[in-house]
Amino acid sequence: MKLRKLFAAVAVVLTLTLTLGVFASAAPNITRDQAKAIAVAHAGLKMADVSFLRVSLDYDDGRQIYEVDFYSGNVEYEYEIDAATGAVLGYDTDIEYRPGPEWFGSKAIKWLKAQWYAIRNWFIQLFTA
């Protein structure tokens, strides 16, 4: 009977230790804004020059990281920042074509009309041939 009580006590202590350890390490040491600032500074940019897509807290290889994605011009930046230390764990850049605001005027309408006429003519030729 004493052995059973001892085993139960050890199990409770281990459970509490592990649970408190998980909750104690659950809070990141740096904030979302600090993670954004670290990523932008690493990219050599200013906060005014970027538009943020996403900043999310995630787990990778047993540690918390911030995934920070943003654009500057037509370049997309993707960063992984250690939530405990603020160290840059990895980053990637992709050049993407994003049309500017001038494209969404009459040029876009002309382009859409041209696409519609091309598809319409393709269907007409398909079913009349």
Summary of the structure (lengths in Angstrom):
residues: 129
radius of gyration: 26.8
end to end distance: 91.7
largest distance: 92.4
contacts: 303
relative contact order: 0.11
helix: 50%
strand: 28%
